[in-house]
Amino acid sequence: MGQSWRWVAARTGLAVLTFASSVLAAPAAYVNCQKPTNNPLDGCPDGTILVSASDHDGAQFHTIQSAILSLPNDNSSQVILILPGDYVEQLNITRSGPVTLLGQTAHPTVQAKNQVQVYWAAANVNGIYGDNAYTSVLTVAPTLEASLTGSGPTGYPVPDETPFGCVQFSAYNLDFRNVYADYAISQSLAVSISYANAGFYWCGIYSYQDTVYVGKLGNAYFYRNEIAGTTDFFYGFGTAWVQHTNVTLRSCGGGITAWKGTNTTFPNKYGVYISDSFVNAANASIAHSMVGKCALGRPWNDLHRSVFLNTWMDASILPKGYKTWSGLPYTPGSNYDNDTLMAEYKNSGPGYDLAARLASDVTKVLDADQARKYRTPKDVFMTWTGVQPNIAWIDPATYTW
């Protein structure tokens, strides 16, 4: 039923950027459930659980995690509706059946108007927790061991007998904020996905260092989110697809992406793909100090794979795009060799310097044929055995490919 580990807290706020492109209609299955009404459960699927941080008469729980812990440990689909408020807690999803968390809102296609905020404050400063996993606001993984980052080129050795976790976790109109510090002091995760499939729709995901972790056998799809960080704020071993999202730079440190690829018996597409999105400094007051300083990524090991596709970039981006972990390519410590893919396709904006990219010793500019294998989520997501396509867990109302 729930998980056997618990973790530690505080909170603060953050201004949210307004996403500049057009929006699609929210999924019809949940719009009526999310809409504020006298009876909050009007329009919701049968059996929906209601959570309120205040003393709402109809609420079954006052914390989100207590509602999660009440779910049966089976393959049934479960929905939790969360009323507006601030929730200071860690959320841990371990069950295998589908779980949907809905934030109540009158504006389901406007992330900046989300009214449900989930806060936690933890960072792995000086290794105090032993692993970054303990810091996350939200964790979706079947076991604690499955969620551990570990160290070295292959990370924590997750036991072979570990089962796959949640086959379809979905979050709509929720903001997850790790508020340990207002700068990159150490690893401080906002969301962590391992051995599970997870979709985030119109959500806000905020931290400074290691904001999003997609661990081993993790698949994560982010649609019309705002994701903010400073250092390596997309990192992991699994597969992440970021679509129509504001990638918000709170400062420059490390890189936006840092991935550890994994050798498998089948050709894999593990990596992070950022498509049709915007990469911007968090606000005008810091933008001038960041011009030309933010790297698109750096390789956490030499199997790093990340691709920015059709994405607009402001002037914060390093002219050459990517950088090595340390030193020159193909030298010890660089984590860069012939198996490393740090690539771009059809990007634009003042942060896209094509001449500097082409002259770079690490950034690869793809042509249409080279990019074809990474153009859509259908091309990259796979099951734990390497079967494609694997997109049934993604909300079909957000298919834009």
C-alpha positions as a Python dict, from the first residue, in 0.01 Angstrom:
ca = {
    (1, 'M'): (0, 0, 0),
    (2, 'G'): (215, 304, 83),
    (3, 'Q'): (591, 308, 117),
    (4, 'S'): (794, 240, 425),
    (5, 'W'): (1020, 544, 413),
    (6, 'R'): (955, 902, 515),
    (7, 'W'): (1168, 1201, 475),
    (8, 'V'): (1212, 1613, 623),
    (9, 'A'): (1070, 2073, 580),
    (10, 'A'): (967, 2446, 497),
    (11, 'R'): (850, 2668, 217),
    (12, 'T'): (871, 2988, 15),
    (13, 'G'): (727, 3132, -302),
    (14, 'L'): (836, 3196, -659),
    (15, 'A'): (699, 3408, -938),
    (16, 'V'): (585, 3200, -1234),
    (17, 'L'): (642, 3286, -1601),
    (18, 'T'): (344, 3289, -1832),
    (19, 'F'): (386, 3041, -2116),
    (20, 'A'): (380, 3234, -2438),
    (21, 'S'): (243, 2990, -2694),
    (22, 'S'): (-109, 2877, -2768),
    (23, 'V'): (-274, 2619, -2545),
    (24, 'L'): (-484, 2318, -2620),
    (25, 'A'): (-804, 2229, -2443),
    (26, 'A'): (-748, 2041, -2120),
    (27, 'P'): (-837, 1671, -2116),
    (28, 'A'): (-1216, 1643, -2112),
    (29, 'A'): (-1199, 1352, -1868),
    (30, 'Y'): (-1091, 1581, -1584),
    (31, 'V'): (-1190, 1940, -1667),
    (32, 'N'): (-1532, 1907, -1503),
    (33, 'C'): (-1377, 1744, -1198),
    (34, 'Q'): (-1118, 2021, -1157),
    (35, 'K'): (-1371, 2304, -1196),
    (36, 'P'): (-1465, 2475, -867),
    (37, 'T'): (-1825, 2389, -771),
    (38, 'N'): (-2032, 2386, -452),
    (39, 'N'): (-1976, 2012, -435),
    (40, 'P'): (-1611, 1970, -543),
    (41, 'L'): (-1668, 1610, -652),
    (42, 'D'): (-1933, 1703, -909),
    (43, 'G'): (-1807, 1590, -1247),
    (44, 'C'): (-1541, 1362, -1099),
    (45, 'P'): (-1498, 990, -1168),
    (46, 'D'): (-1672, 762, -919),
    (47, 'G'): (-1456, 700, -615),
    (48, 'T'): (-1251, 1019, -646),
    (49, 'I'): (-1088, 1108, -313),
    (50, 'L'): (-1109, 1470, -195),
    (51, 'V'): (-821, 1640, -12),
    (52, 'S'): (-833, 1983, 150),
    (53, 'A'): (-568, 2162, 354),
    (54, 'S'): (-852, 2342, 535),
    (55, 'D'): (-1160, 2212, 711),
    (56, 'H'): (-1375, 2150, 405),
    (57, 'D'): (-1676, 1940, 506),
    (58, 'G'): (-1646, 1694, 220),
    (59, 'A'): (-1273, 1630, 242),
    (60, 'Q'): (-1167, 1279, 337),
    (61, 'F'): (-807, 1384, 406),
    (62, 'H'): (-613, 1698, 494),
    (63, 'T'): (-281, 1585, 344),
    (64, 'I'): (-215, 1449, -1),
    (65, 'Q'): (13, 1173, 126),
    (66, 'S'): (-253, 1039, 364),
    (67, 'A'): (-486, 1007, 65),
    (68, 'I'): (-213, 828, -132),
    (69, 'L'): (-154, 587, 155),
    (70, 'S'): (-525, 501, 160),
    (71, 'L'): (-517, 366, -197),
    (72, 'P'): (-543, -11, -244),
    (73, 'N'): (-226, -194, -343),
    (74, 'D'): (-365, -324, -672),
    (75, 'N'): (-396, -235, -1041),
    (76, 'S'): (-714, -25, -1013),
    (77, 'S'): (-721, 335, -1138),
    (78, 'Q'): (-744, 594, -861),
    (79, 'V'): (-809, 969, -873),
    (80, 'I'): (-738, 1226, -602),
    (81, 'L'): (-877, 1582, -626),
    (82, 'I'): (-682, 1840, -426),
    (83, 'L'): (-844, 2167, -323),
    (84, 'P'): (-648, 2495, -334),
    (85, 'G'): (-390, 2545, -62),
    (86, 'D'): (-33, 2502, 49),
    (87, 'Y'): (68, 2145, 135),
    (88, 'V'): (400, 2102, 318),
    (89, 'E'): (476, 1733, 271),
    (90, 'Q'): (659, 1470, 69),
    (91, 'L'): (457, 1256, -170),
    (92, 'N'): (553, 896, -243),
    (93, 'I'): (373, 680, -499),
    (94, 'T'): (464, 310, -486),
    (95, 'R'): (153, 129, -612),
    (96, 'S'): (146, -22, -961),
    (97, 'G'): (-205, 86, -1061),
    (98, 'P'): (-274, 422, -1231),
    (99, 'V'): (-283, 725, -1000),
    (100, 'T'): (-406, 1071, -1102),
    (101, 'L'): (-356, 1382, -886),
    (102, 'L'): (-574, 1678, -986),
    (103, 'G'): (-536, 2034, -865),
    (104, 'Q'): (-869, 2215, -849),
    (105, 'T'): (-864, 2515, -1084),
    (106, 'A'): (-1087, 2730, -1298),
    (107, 'H'): (-796, 2765, -1542),
    (108, 'P'): (-679, 2413, -1633),
    (109, 'T'): (-477, 2534, -1934),
    (110, 'V'): (-291, 2811, -1749),
    (111, 'Q'): (-10, 2675, -1533),
    (112, 'A'): (63, 3018, -1384),
    (113, 'K'): (-279, 3013, -1216),
    (114, 'N'): (-232, 2683, -1033),
    (115, 'Q'): (-373, 2702, -682),
    (116, 'V'): (-226, 2386, -531),
    (117, 'Q'): (131, 2420, -407),
    (118, 'V'): (327, 2127, -262),
    (119, 'Y'): (636, 2231, -66),
    (120, 'W'): (929, 2052, 90),
    (121, 'A'): (1272, 2173, 199),
    (122, 'A'): (1562, 1929, 181),
    (123, 'A'): (1904, 1918, 19),
    (124, 'N'): (2177, 1657, 34),
    (125, 'V'): (2432, 1904, 172),
    (126, 'N'): (2763, 1733, 249),
    (127, 'G'): (2591, 1399, 185),
    (128, 'I'): (2379, 1433, 499),
    (129, 'Y'): (2107, 1205, 358),
    (130, 'G'): (2336, 952, 196),
    (131, 'D'): (2146, 981, -133),
    (132, 'N'): (1966, 1253, -326),
    (133, 'A'): (1644, 1048, -328),
    (134, 'Y'): (1555, 1153, 25),
    (135, 'T'): (1521, 1519, -74),
    (136, 'S'): (1245, 1494, -335),
    (137, 'V'): (906, 1661, -298),
    (138, 'L'): (743, 1390, -512),
    (139, 'T'): (876, 1038, -568),
    (140, 'V'): (717, 782, -799),
    (141, 'A'): (900, 450, -757),
    (142, 'P'): (805, 100, -637),
    (143, 'T'): (1073, 85, -365),
    (144, 'L'): (1325, 311, -196),
    (145, 'E'): (1611, 122, -363),
    (146, 'A'): (1458, 180, -707),
    (147, 'S'): (1466, 556, -645),
    (148, 'L'): (1827, 581, -526),
    (149, 'T'): (2072, 772, -744),
    (150, 'G'): (2391, 614, -613),
    (151, 'S'): (2731, 706, -747),
    (152, 'G'): (2983, 602, -1010),
    (153, 'P'): (2920, 562, -1383),
    (154, 'T'): (2628, 320, -1338),
    (155, 'G'): (2469, 458, -1019),
    (156, 'Y'): (2296, 257, -747),
    (157, 'P'): (2269, -117, -827),
    (158, 'V'): (1892, -164, -809),
    (159, 'P'): (1817, -530, -725),
    (160, 'D'): (1721, -741, -1028),
    (161, 'E'): (1400, -859, -863),
    (162, 'T'): (1263, -504, -826),
    (163, 'P'): (913, -485, -979),
    (164, 'F'): (804, -208, -1213),
    (165, 'G'): (606, 54, -1024),
    (166, 'C'): (322, 283, -1130),
    (167, 'V'): (223, 213, -1489),
    (168, 'Q'): (53, 552, -1526),
    (169, 'F'): (105, 836, -1281),
    (170, 'S'): (-53, 1165, -1390),
    (171, 'A'): (-44, 1509, -1228),
    (172, 'Y'): (-250, 1806, -1346),
    (173, 'N'): (-219, 2168, -1231),
    (174, 'L'): (3, 2106, -931),
    (175, 'D'): (320, 2294, -840),
    (176, 'F'): (605, 2104, -669),
    (177, 'R'): (861, 2324, -493),
    (178, 'N'): (1179, 2223, -311),
    (179, 'V'): (1249, 2539, -112),
    (180, 'Y'): (1555, 2442, 91),
    (181, 'A'): (1748, 2746, -36),
    (182, 'D'): (1714, 3018, -296),
    (183, 'Y'): (2033, 2914, -472),
    (184, 'A'): (2207, 2590, -576),
    (185, 'I'): (2354, 2469, -247),
    (186, 'S'): (2335, 2094, -317),
    (187, 'Q'): (2112, 1827, -468),
    (188, 'S'): (1750, 1917, -391),
    (189, 'L'): (1497, 1729, -601),
    (190, 'A'): (1145, 1844, -679),
    (191, 'V'): (1028, 1530, -863),
    (192, 'S'): (1182, 1184, -890),
    (193, 'I'): (1060, 908, -1124),
    (194, 'S'): (1210, 557, -1135),
    (195, 'Y'): (1075, 220, -1253),
    (196, 'A'): (751, 403, -1343),
    (197, 'N'): (569, 603, -1611),
    (198, 'A'): (473, 958, -1517),
    (199, 'G'): (301, 1245, -1697),
    (200, 'F'): (294, 1606, -1575),
    (201, 'Y'): (40, 1842, -1733),
    (202, 'W'): (31, 2218, -1666),
    (203, 'C'): (247, 2169, -1357),
    (204, 'G'): (520, 2382, -1202),
    (205, 'I'): (841, 2208, -1089),
    (206, 'Y'): (1088, 2423, -896),
    (207, 'S'): (1426, 2386, -732),
    (208, 'Y'): (1782, 2498, -800),
    (209, 'Q'): (2000, 2188, -829),
    (210, 'D'): (1879, 1854, -971),
    (211, 'T'): (1517, 1967, -999),
    (212, 'V'): (1397, 1669, -1207),
    (213, 'Y'): (1538, 1319, -1163),
    (214, 'V'): (1430, 1045, -1403),
    (215, 'G'): (1598, 733, -1270),
    (216, 'K'): (1646, 383, -1401),
    (217, 'L'): (1357, 249, -1612),
    (218, 'G'): (1180, 580, -1554),
    (219, 'N'): (968, 739, -1829),
    (220, 'A'): (850, 1097, -1776),
    (221, 'Y'): (649, 1327, -2002),
    (222, 'F'): (618, 1698, -1922),
    (223, 'Y'): (353, 1897, -2110),
    (224, 'R'): (306, 2274, -2079),
    (225, 'N'): (492, 2293, -1750),
    (226, 'E'): (731, 2544, -1602),
    (227, 'I'): (1049, 2371, -1484),
    (228, 'A'): (1304, 2588, -1305),
    (229, 'G'): (1658, 2533, -1186),
    (230, 'T'): (2022, 2632, -1199),
    (231, 'T'): (2251, 2328, -1196),
    (232, 'D'): (2194, 1998, -1382),
    (233, 'F'): (1823, 2040, -1330),
    (234, 'F'): (1728, 1761, -1566),
    (235, 'Y'): (1931, 1456, -1469),
    (236, 'G'): (1900, 1081, -1452),
    (237, 'F'): (1924, 745, -1626),
    (238, 'G'): (1580, 702, -1783),
    (239, 'T'): (1385, 887, -2053),
    (240, 'A'): (1229, 1233, -2027),
    (241, 'W'): (1034, 1423, -2292),
    (242, 'V'): (966, 1793, -2230),
    (243, 'Q'): (702, 1944, -2461),
    (244, 'H'): (574, 2305, -2491),
    (245, 'T'): (735, 2395, -2159),
    (246, 'N'): (908, 2697, -2005),
    (247, 'V'): (1258, 2588, -1900),
    (248, 'T'): (1345, 2864, -1654),
    (249, 'L'): (1706, 2951, -1569),
    (250, 'R'): (1741, 3085, -1214),
    (251, 'S'): (2116, 3121, -1266),
    (252, 'C'): (2389, 2932, -1454),
    (253, 'G'): (2570, 2635, -1304),
    (254, 'G'): (2681, 2302, -1447),
    (255, 'G'): (2433, 2262, -1730),
    (256, 'I'): (2060, 2239, -1791),
    (257, 'T'): (2090, 1864, -1858),
    (258, 'A'): (2316, 1594, -1712),
    (259, 'W'): (2245, 1232, -1808),
    (260, 'K'): (2398, 892, -1741),
    (261, 'G'): (2333, 652, -2023),
    (262, 'T'): (2310, 279, -1961),
    (263, 'N'): (2433, -16, -2166),
    (264, 'T'): (2149, -258, -2250),
    (265, 'T'): (2110, -573, -2456),
    (266, 'F'): (1885, -374, -2695),
    (267, 'P'): (1933, -32, -2858),
    (268, 'N'): (1790, 220, -2613),
    (269, 'K'): (1688, 585, -2634),
    (270, 'Y'): (1751, 677, -2270),
    (271, 'G'): (1802, 1052, -2242),
    (272, 'V'): (1626, 1387, -2214),
    (273, 'Y'): (1451, 1552, -2507),
    (274, 'I'): (1331, 1913, -2491),
    (275, 'S'): (1098, 1999, -2779),
    (276, 'D'): (899, 2304, -2893),
    (277, 'S'): (982, 2482, -2570),
    (278, 'F'): (1129, 2807, -2436),
    (279, 'V'): (1456, 2846, -2243),
    (280, 'N'): (1464, 3178, -2056),
    (281, 'A'): (1627, 3357, -1764),
    (282, 'A'): (1386, 3365, -1472),
    (283, 'N'): (1347, 3743, -1480),
    (284, 'A'): (1490, 4059, -1632),
    (285, 'S'): (1683, 4154, -1317),
    (286, 'I'): (1921, 3859, -1356),
    (287, 'A'): (1915, 3813, -1734),
    (288, 'H'): (2195, 4061, -1806),
    (289, 'S'): (2436, 3881, -1571),
    (290, 'M'): (2373, 3545, -1739),
    (291, 'V'): (2431, 3633, -2104),
    (292, 'G'): (2629, 3359, -2276),
    (293, 'K'): (2696, 3163, -1957),
    (294, 'C'): (2440, 2880, -1933),
    (295, 'A'): (2537, 2547, -2093),
    (296, 'L'): (2267, 2329, -2245),
    (297, 'G'): (2418, 2037, -2061),
    (298, 'R'): (2721, 1835, -1962),
    (299, 'P'): (2771, 1458, -1976),
    (300, 'W'): (2725, 1280, -1641),
    (301, 'N'): (2882, 979, -1808),
    (302, 'D'): (2998, 917, -2163),
    (303, 'L'): (2660, 770, -2265),
    (304, 'H'): (2485, 1102, -2199),
    (305, 'R'): (2208, 1170, -2453),
    (306, 'S'): (2015, 1496, -2473),
    (307, 'V'): (1853, 1675, -2765),
    (308, 'F'): (1693, 2020, -2784),
    (309, 'L'): (1447, 2031, -3075),
    (310, 'N'): (1270, 2333, -3225),
    (311, 'T'): (1324, 2527, -2903),
    (312, 'W'): (1364, 2903, -2856),
    (313, 'M'): (1657, 3012, -2637),
    (314, 'D'): (1729, 3352, -2487),
    (315, 'A'): (2074, 3509, -2469),
    (316, 'S'): (2164, 3319, -2150),
    (317, 'I'): (2286, 3019, -2348),
    (318, 'L'): (2657, 2949, -2391),
    (319, 'P'): (2745, 3025, -2757),
    (320, 'K'): (2888, 2676, -2815),
    (321, 'G'): (2581, 2516, -2652),
    (322, 'Y'): (2711, 2224, -2448),
    (323, 'K'): (3031, 2162, -2250),
    (324, 'T'): (3220, 1860, -2119),
    (325, 'W'): (3211, 1756, -1754),
    (326, 'S'): (3571, 1869, -1719),
    (327, 'G'): (3857, 1944, -1957),
    (328, 'L'): (3885, 1867, -2326),
    (329, 'P'): (3671, 1605, -2508),
    (330, 'Y'): (3810, 1253, -2521),
    (331, 'T'): (4030, 1313, -2213),
    (332, 'P'): (3991, 1157, -1866),
    (333, 'G'): (3722, 1335, -1667),
    (334, 'S'): (3551, 1488, -1971),
    (335, 'N'): (3285, 1213, -1987),
    (336, 'Y'): (3280, 1279, -2360),
    (337, 'D'): (3360, 1031, -2636),
    (338, 'N'): (3211, 894, -2957),
    (339, 'D'): (2909, 752, -2769),
    (340, 'T'): (2808, 1089, -2623),
    (341, 'L'): (2518, 1273, -2788),
    (342, 'M'): (2464, 1639, -2697),
    (343, 'A'): (2259, 1767, -2986),
    (344, 'E'): (2027, 2030, -3130),
    (345, 'Y'): (1777, 2045, -3413),
    (346, 'K'): (1613, 2358, -3556),
    (347, 'N'): (1653, 2574, -3246),
    (348, 'S'): (1621, 2953, -3257),
    (349, 'G'): (1645, 3275, -3057),
    (350, 'P'): (1935, 3496, -2944),
    (351, 'G'): (2083, 3202, -2754),
    (352, 'Y'): (2120, 2992, -3068),
    (353, 'D'): (2456, 3074, -3229),
    (354, 'L'): (2478, 2836, -3524),
    (355, 'A'): (2834, 2932, -3617),
    (356, 'A'): (2957, 2874, -3262),
    (357, 'R'): (2767, 2546, -3242),
    (358, 'L'): (2920, 2421, -3568),
    (359, 'A'): (3266, 2521, -3447),
    (360, 'S'): (3208, 2350, -3113),
    (361, 'D'): (3396, 2037, -3021),
    (362, 'V'): (3102, 1892, -2827),
    (363, 'T'): (2767, 2017, -2965),
    (364, 'K'): (2619, 1825, -3259),
    (365, 'V'): (2379, 2007, -3491),
    (366, 'L'): (2147, 1745, -3641),
    (367, 'D'): (2001, 1744, -3989),
    (368, 'A'): (1650, 1613, -4059),
    (369, 'D'): (1762, 1256, -4119),
    (370, 'Q'): (1970, 1247, -3800),
    (371, 'A'): (1690, 1401, -3593),
    (372, 'R'): (1419, 1167, -3722),
    (373, 'K'): (1487, 901, -3459),
    (374, 'Y'): (1423, 1158, -3181),
    (375, 'R'): (1138, 1368, -3322),
    (376, 'T'): (845, 1250, -3108),
    (377, 'P'): (778, 1064, -2782),
    (378, 'K'): (680, 763, -2993),
    (379, 'D'): (1040, 752, -3112),
    (380, 'V'): (1206, 743, -2770),
    (381, 'F'): (987, 593, -2497),
    (382, 'M'): (1018, 217, -2458),
    (383, 'T'): (926, -53, -2211),
    (384, 'W'): (1183, -197, -1972),
    (385, 'T'): (1253, -469, -2232),
    (386, 'G'): (1305, -220, -2516),
    (387, 'V'): (965, -251, -2687),
    (388, 'Q'): (838, 54, -2878),
    (389, 'P'): (621, 250, -2895),
    (390, 'N'): (539, 294, -2527),
    (391, 'I'): (308, 594, -2499),
    (392, 'A'): (-25, 451, -2381),
    (393, 'W'): (36, 610, -2040),
    (394, 'I'): (53, 963, -2188),
    (395, 'D'): (-272, 1164, -2190),
    (396, 'P'): (-384, 1140, -2556),
    (397, 'A'): (-539, 1488, -2538),
    (398, 'T'): (-183, 1624, -2523),
    (399, 'Y'): (-57, 1441, -2831),
    (400, 'T'): (91, 1709, -3054),
    (401, 'W'): (283, 1485, -3291),
}
